[in-house]
Amino acid sequence: MLVTFRCRAYANITMFGDVAERMLEMMGFGKQVPGAISAEDVAQALQNLRHGLAALPDDPQPAGNEDDDEPSTSLRTRALPLVELLQAASADETPVSWE
């Protein structure tokens, strides 16, 4: 499953479902897909995500399927586009949705 995050202020961000669900949990929105964050709640979601990412262990944790032959990418690295989307949405005072 793929999850796409959208807002008017930034390009769409598409993530694998398991990674997106972890991001949603860190933002405080459970695992529900589809969903949305009102413009008023975007700043808090961003703060929650940053706090969740900071709490991750320092050693890189793979954020995908461990059976893949591809090199692992940490959850912090995978979160960067979503952090930028949330920053843009907060600055533009626009809601964020995902499906």
N, C-alpha and C positions, 0 to 999 in steps of 0.2 A: 504494500500500500504506500502511496505517496501522499503527502500533505503539502498544500500550497498556502502560504501566508500572503495576504494582500492588504495594501493600503494605497491611498491616492498619492502619498508623498514619496514612494519608493518602488523600485521594481519588485515583482513577485519573487518570493523565495520558496523553492520546493525542496522538501526533505523526505527522507525515508520515514515511514510511519513510526517505527520504534524510537528514532531520534526525536522526531517532532513531539511524540507523547512525553518523552522525558523533559523536553523544553517547556511544554505546557504545564507539566506538574511543577517545575521550578518556578514558573510564572504565577502559579496559584490557580490554574484553571483546569485541573484534573487531566483526564485523557480524552475528553469529549471532542469528537470530530464529526461534523463541522461545528464551528463556534465563532465567537466574536468578542472583542474587547471594546467597550465604549471609549470615546476620545478622552473622557475624564479619568479612565482607569489605566491608560497606556503607561503613564509615568510610573505607577506603582508596579505594573507587570514588569517593566524594564528593571526597576530596582530589585524586585524579587528574583528575576533571572540572573542578574549580576551577583546577587548574594548567593544563589544556588551554585553558580559556576565557581565562585571564590571558595566555596566549601568543599569542592571536589579535591581529592588527593592530588599531590603534585606530580606523581608518576603518571604518564599518559595512559588514559583508559580508552580502549577502542570504543567507538560509538557505532558499530555496525556488526555485521555477521562475522564471527571469529573464524568461520570455515573458509572465508574468501582467501584467495591468493594475493589480493591487493594489500598494500601496507595499511596499517591502522591509522585512523585520523582521530584525534582526541575530541571529546565532546566540546571542550572549550573552543577548539578551532572550528568545529561545525556550527557553533552558536554565533560566530562573528557576524554573518549576514543578517541573522535575526535580530541581533543587538542593534545593528545599524538601521534596520527597518523600524524597530521600535523607537529609536532615537529620532528618526525622521518623522514618524507619526506623532510623537510627543511634541516636537517642535512645530509641526503643522496643525496640531490639535485635530487630528483625524482618527477615526476608528480603525481597528485592525480586525480582519476576519481570516478564517482558515477553513479549508475543506479538503 
